[in-house]
Amino acid sequence: MGPLSAYVSALSVVPSGPGLSSVAKVQMSLRVDAGLVRRAQKALGARTKTEVVERSLAAIVEIDKHRRLIRRFSRAGRPHDFRHS
């Protein structure tokens, strides 16, 4: 069994979310700071550790998307474009 087949065999499709749409999920084993997980769970209002990880990852992806947009558009204007606004 090669690396790709090991990865594919770790995937499963399970019902998820309010509409129960099928989403590929990977089962993982992680070692994380228990206190950090509890604080994140409380901050996010998450019910499960899985929800903590999923919502945290989604937040990081959103932050990265916003950073890239800001970086992209912050280079678009020239200093003199805003002198008289």
Secondary structure as GFF3:
##gff-version 3
##sequence-region A 1 85
A	DSSP	alpha_helix	3	10	.	.	.	ID=ss1
A	DSSP	beta_strand	11	16	.	.	.	ID=ss2
A	DSSP	beta_strand	21	26	.	.	.	ID=ss3
A	DSSP	alpha_helix	34	44	.	.	.	ID=ss4
A	DSSP	alpha_helix	49	74	.	.	.	ID=ss5
A	DSSP	three_ten_helix	79	82	.	.	.	ID=ss6
###
